[in-house]
Amino acid sequence: MTLEEPHLDDSLASAPDQLVQRHAQPGRSLLAVLHAIQDELGYVPPATVAPLARAMNLSRAEVHGVITYYHHFRTQPAAPVTVQLCRAEACRSMGTEALAQHIEARTACRFDGEHQHDATVELESVYCLGQCALSPALMINGTLHAKVTPQKFDALLAAASKCVEVTV
């Protein structure tokens, strides 16, 4: 994301100011507002940076800095299937790196620290899903799974992909 004012897609092109007004209420922190916007849209559109900066009396650079500092915030819509794999120590000790290699091979995507995805699958590394005793753990589209093996992942991915096909 750059500090230029990018454009929203046509359905949201006229809405950044209204979106910000709806969420930037007095007393709310920038983080709370960003979470509210992402909860509503699934991402924080880059075109909301300038209106947010004005509403919160911050610079565009400060708003941009917060969005890019926290890996939770995304500036583009997520792929239909999002896999978040725990890469923390407990999961590493239980084989998450081998599982990561399997997931990358199976999806033809990579865990590279960015929100990278093709049209259908996005892979993200996360650090601790609170399932240390049940490692390795991952989330697919927000649903937590523990003791994940390559075979279990394949079944979970197939189920998630089928749900996406049904709802699209």
Buried (B, 14 or more C-beta within 10 A) or exposed (E): BEBEEEEBEEEBEEBBBEBBEEBBEEEBEBEEBBBBBBEEBEBBBBBBBBBBBBBBEBEBEBBBEBBEEEEEBBBBBBBBBBBBBBBBEBBBEBBBBEBBEBBBEBBEBEBEEEBEBEEBBBBBBBEEBEBBEBBBBBBBBEEBBBEBEBEBBEEBBEEBBEBBEEEE
